[in-house]
Amino acid sequence: MHSEYCGSGKFILGMAAGMMAGTALGAVMAPSSRQVKRAAHRAAKRVNDMVDHLADSMDF
């Protein structure tokens, strides 16, 4: 009976360690706010350019 509890304890400990490692890796890999702002600015510029192009095509 002791080995049964020991096995499940190791599983819980391993699962907790994996979750902590995943959280740490996710924090390191997350883009900075500057990169997010830059990407949003580029996307907004592309949308504006496409709207202008569409308006020119439709003679507005």
C-alpha positions as CSV (number, residue, x, y, z in Angstrom):
1,M,0.0,0.0,0.0
2,H,2.9,2.3,0.7
3,S,4.2,2.0,-2.9
4,E,0.8,3.0,-4.3
5,Y,0.8,6.3,-2.4
6,C,4.4,6.9,-3.3
7,G,3.7,6.5,-7.0
8,S,0.8,8.9,-7.0
9,G,2.9,11.4,-5.0
10,K,5.6,11.3,-7.6
11,F,3.0,11.8,-10.3
12,I,1.6,14.9,-8.5
13,L,5.1,16.2,-7.9
14,G,6.1,15.7,-11.5
15,M,2.9,17.3,-12.8
16,A,3.5,20.4,-10.5
17,A,7.1,20.6,-11.7
18,G,6.0,20.4,-15.3
19,M,3.4,23.2,-14.8
20,M,6.0,25.4,-13.2
21,A,8.4,24.8,-16.0
22,G,5.7,25.6,-18.6
23,T,4.8,28.8,-16.9
24,A,8.4,29.9,-16.7
25,L,9.0,29.1,-20.4
26,G,5.8,30.9,-21.4
27,A,6.9,34.0,-19.5
28,V,10.3,34.0,-21.2
29,M,8.8,33.4,-24.7
30,A,6.0,36.0,-24.5
31,P,6.5,39.0,-26.8
32,S,7.3,42.4,-25.2
33,S,4.6,45.1,-25.2
34,R,6.7,47.0,-27.7
35,Q,6.6,44.2,-30.2
36,V,2.8,43.8,-29.7
37,K,2.3,47.6,-30.2
38,R,4.5,47.5,-33.3
39,A,2.6,44.6,-34.8
40,A,-0.8,46.3,-34.1
41,H,0.4,49.5,-35.7
42,R,1.6,47.6,-38.8
43,A,-1.8,45.7,-39.1
44,A,-3.7,49.0,-38.7
45,K,-1.6,50.6,-41.5
46,R,-2.2,47.6,-43.8
47,V,-6.0,47.9,-43.2
48,N,-5.9,51.6,-44.0
49,D,-3.9,51.0,-47.1
50,M,-6.3,48.3,-48.3
51,V,-9.3,50.6,-47.6
52,D,-7.6,53.5,-49.5
53,H,-6.9,51.1,-52.4
54,L,-10.5,49.8,-52.4
55,A,-11.8,53.4,-52.4
56,D,-9.6,54.3,-55.3
57,S,-10.8,51.3,-57.2
58,M,-14.4,52.2,-56.6
59,D,-13.7,55.9,-57.5
60,F,-14.7,57.3,-54.1
